[in-house]
Amino acid sequence: MSYCVHCGVELAQGEKVCPLCNTKVYDPNGPDSNEKIKSSFPKKIENPELQIERKYGTLLMTLLLSIPVLLSIICDLLSSQHLSWSLYVCTGIAYFWILAILPHYFEKSNPYLITILDTVATVIVLMFVAMISGNVNWFLPLALPLSLLGGLIAMAIIFQCNIKKKSKVYIIGNMMFIMGVGIVLVEVIIRHYLQDSFKLNWSLYAAVSFAVQGIIFHIVDKSTALKERIRKKLFL
């Protein structure tokens, strides 16, 4: 039994409109209770000032970072009459700007594009450091492959995070496998540079640890009961 919220008259079952005051009837226990009620409010509220504030913050941080750049260049020129140590300062600040400041300028940044940009910036910075230090022997066999490997691992992890049809437990398990392979490749690159050998040592222990964790996550993902139990215990 239901009543009109406006005039209080008793309503027959299935009434859509009050017969006395024509007020629209909504019965949460009625036959139409499962129908979705259209809201007059948008699901996402656009904030036009957000993009402006993001760009303003990026420009403000750029101006603040330019102060130590200019000061280091001026001090270097006054003390040594040429640019020397200030080149390292400017390179480090520019690298920090690319990694931490530049991505915030865009409203929707592509993570793959940002990763590629960061990898290229890393390679350029290391190459620049090698050139101004006068020792470039370590760049091609060590710095370059390590930088590219880091970029590939980051892109593989981003790809896993964007998988929508798999659970988070499954994705974390795959990340463990990726980290295990990555740590092995890191030792391969380092040993080839230092000893001209591909013999593995410490990375195998780390890779086995990552692999075991990955297997555990995949086992948990296959067991619905175990996954639900863990979720309840951890309040996830």
SEGUBA-840211 format. One line per 3 residues: number of its first residue (from 1); their letters; for each residue y negated, z negated, x negated of C-alpha. Coordinates in pm, whole numbers, plus 50000, padded with zeros to 5 digits. Layout:
REM residues N
NUM = A = Y Z X ~ ... $
END
This chain:
REM residues 236
1 = MSY = 50000 50000 50000 ~ 49661 50098 49858 ~ 49301 50060 49966 $
4 = CVH = 48981 50252 49907 ~ 48783 50105 49618 ~ 48457 50188 49796 $
7 = CGV = 48496 50082 50157 ~ 48827 49893 50149 ~ 49002 50089 50422 $
10 = ELA = 49381 50104 50403 ~ 49504 50441 50277 ~ 49817 50628 50365 $
13 = QGE = 50052 50719 50082 ~ 49952 51043 49916 ~ 49591 51034 50033 $
16 = KVC = 49364 51226 49795 ~ 49035 51134 49962 ~ 48937 50831 50171 $
19 = PLC = 48923 50945 50537 ~ 48628 50710 50604 ~ 48388 50751 50310 $
22 = NTK = 48534 51058 50135 ~ 48575 50868 49807 ~ 48829 51026 49572 $
25 = VYD = 49150 50825 49555 ~ 49337 50751 49234 ~ 49666 50561 49258 $
28 = PNG = 49821 50487 48915 ~ 50158 50432 49082 ~ 50135 50742 49299 $
31 = PDS = 50329 51068 49259 ~ 50048 51224 49056 ~ 50018 50936 48812 $
34 = NEK = 50177 51133 48530 ~ 49923 51411 48553 ~ 49669 51422 48276 $
37 = IKS = 49320 51331 48381 ~ 49063 51561 48234 ~ 48786 51377 48059 $
40 = SFP = 48430 51495 48074 ~ 48378 51368 47719 ~ 48477 51578 47416 $
43 = KKI = 48766 51455 47204 ~ 48568 51498 46885 ~ 48202 51413 46856 $
46 = ENP = 48023 51641 46618 ~ 47765 51476 46399 ~ 47516 51736 46275 $
49 = ELQ = 47359 51481 46040 ~ 47686 51418 45857 ~ 47676 51747 45668 $
52 = IER = 47311 51692 45580 ~ 47382 51339 45453 ~ 47677 51463 45247 $
55 = KYG = 47467 51733 45081 ~ 47181 51491 45029 ~ 47413 51237 44866 $
58 = TLL = 47559 51504 44638 ~ 47215 51620 44529 ~ 47101 51260 44476 $
61 = MTL = 47405 51182 44256 ~ 47343 51504 44062 ~ 46986 51398 43991 $
64 = LLS = 47099 51050 43884 ~ 47361 51194 43648 ~ 47105 51430 43498 $
67 = IPV = 46907 51130 43368 ~ 47164 51018 43105 ~ 47220 51384 43015 $
70 = LLS = 46851 51437 42937 ~ 46818 51102 42762 ~ 47119 51164 42538 $
73 = IIC = 46993 51511 42443 ~ 46643 51377 42362 ~ 46779 51086 42157 $
76 = DLL = 47018 51316 41971 ~ 46741 51562 41885 ~ 46505 51285 41771 $
79 = SSQ = 46766 51118 41552 ~ 46948 51414 41396 ~ 46724 51711 41470 $
82 = HLS = 47017 51893 41632 ~ 47276 51843 41904 ~ 47583 51651 41791 $
85 = WSL = 47716 51346 41976 ~ 47516 51428 42291 ~ 47745 51727 42351 $
88 = YVC = 48034 51487 42419 ~ 47819 51285 42659 ~ 47705 51593 42850 $
91 = TGI = 48059 51731 42865 ~ 48198 51404 43002 ~ 47927 51374 43266 $
94 = AYF = 47970 51738 43372 ~ 48347 51684 43398 ~ 48295 51373 43612 $
97 = WIL = 48053 51567 43835 ~ 48306 51843 43897 ~ 48590 51600 43974 $
100 = AIL = 48410 51332 44174 ~ 48081 51469 44308 ~ 48121 51839 44379 $
103 = PHY = 48404 51810 44639 ~ 48183 51592 44862 ~ 47926 51869 44896 $
106 = FEK = 48155 52071 45123 ~ 48235 51966 45480 ~ 48595 52089 45465 $
109 = SNP = 48724 52132 45112 ~ 49051 52313 45043 ~ 49270 52075 44838 $
112 = YLI = 49441 52366 44661 ~ 49107 52516 44562 ~ 48977 52178 44446 $
115 = TIL = 49292 52126 44237 ~ 49256 52467 44074 ~ 48889 52395 44004 $
118 = DTV = 48974 52056 43851 ~ 49248 52210 43637 ~ 49018 52484 43508 $
121 = ATV = 48747 52226 43439 ~ 48997 52013 43245 ~ 49103 52310 43033 $
124 = IVL = 48742 52409 42962 ~ 48641 52053 42869 ~ 48935 52010 42631 $
127 = MFV = 48871 52350 42475 ~ 48504 52262 42430 ~ 48594 51928 42269 $
130 = AMI = 48836 52106 42035 ~ 48570 52358 41935 ~ 48289 52113 41868 $
133 = SGN = 48524 51880 41679 ~ 48637 52163 41453 ~ 49007 52113 41524 $
136 = VNW = 49160 52357 41773 ~ 49520 52333 41654 ~ 49617 52089 41927 $
139 = FLP = 49462 52277 42217 ~ 49702 52569 42276 ~ 50036 52393 42211 $
142 = LAL = 49947 52057 42368 ~ 49628 52028 42577 ~ 49658 52359 42761 $
145 = PLS = 50021 52324 42881 ~ 49969 51958 42976 ~ 49660 52046 43180 $
148 = LLG = 49837 52330 43359 ~ 50141 52110 43423 ~ 49919 51841 43575 $
151 = GLI = 49762 52100 43806 ~ 50103 52231 43915 ~ 50232 51880 43988 $
154 = AMA = 49919 51802 44191 ~ 49957 52122 44394 ~ 50326 52050 44456 $
157 = IIF = 50238 51703 44587 ~ 49962 51847 44807 ~ 50212 52099 44946 $
160 = QCN = 50452 51818 45032 ~ 50176 51620 45205 ~ 50095 51920 45424 $
163 = IKK = 50450 51951 45557 ~ 50422 51857 45924 ~ 50782 51892 46042 $
166 = KSK = 50919 51630 45801 ~ 50878 51254 45808 ~ 50669 51063 45555 $
169 = VYI = 50983 50907 45411 ~ 51127 51251 45339 ~ 50801 51366 45179 $
172 = IGN = 50781 51056 44957 ~ 51139 51124 44845 ~ 51044 51477 44742 $
175 = MMF = 50742 51342 44556 ~ 50974 51118 44353 ~ 51178 51422 44250 $
178 = IMG = 50860 51610 44156 ~ 50739 51320 43941 ~ 51079 51299 43771 $
181 = VGI = 51073 51667 43677 ~ 50709 51641 43572 ~ 50768 51349 43334 $
184 = VLV = 51053 51539 43167 ~ 50830 51844 43115 ~ 50558 51620 42968 $
187 = EVI = 50796 51495 42700 ~ 50918 51850 42633 ~ 50560 51963 42564 $
190 = IRH = 50477 51659 42348 ~ 50797 51676 42141 ~ 50760 52048 42085 $
193 = YLQ = 50408 51989 41953 ~ 50491 51688 41732 ~ 50845 51765 41614 $
196 = DSF = 50904 52128 41715 ~ 51205 52002 41911 ~ 51308 51989 42275 $
199 = KLN = 51527 51679 42245 ~ 51459 51437 42530 ~ 51447 51060 42502 $
202 = WSL = 51220 50828 42702 ~ 51153 51073 42986 ~ 51518 51067 43090 $
205 = YAA = 51495 50698 43183 ~ 51184 50762 43392 ~ 51338 51073 43551 $
208 = VSF = 51654 50883 43650 ~ 51440 50608 43803 ~ 51239 50861 44005 $
211 = AVQ = 51557 51043 44111 ~ 51721 50722 44233 ~ 51413 50633 44434 $
214 = GII = 51401 50984 44579 ~ 51767 50961 44685 ~ 51703 50622 44847 $
217 = FHI = 51411 50761 45047 ~ 51622 51056 45164 ~ 51906 50822 45269 $
220 = VDK = 51660 50611 45467 ~ 51520 50926 45626 ~ 51866 51034 45743 $
223 = STA = 51936 50695 45907 ~ 51721 50657 46218 ~ 51833 50298 46275 $
226 = LKE = 51755 50192 45918 ~ 51419 50369 45924 ~ 51325 50199 46252 $
229 = RIR = 51433 49861 46117 ~ 51218 49899 45805 ~ 50926 50016 46017 $
232 = KKL = 50947 49704 46235 ~ 50987 49470 45938 ~ 50682 49615 45762 $
235 = FL = 50482 49652 46086 ~ 50429 50026 46024 $
END
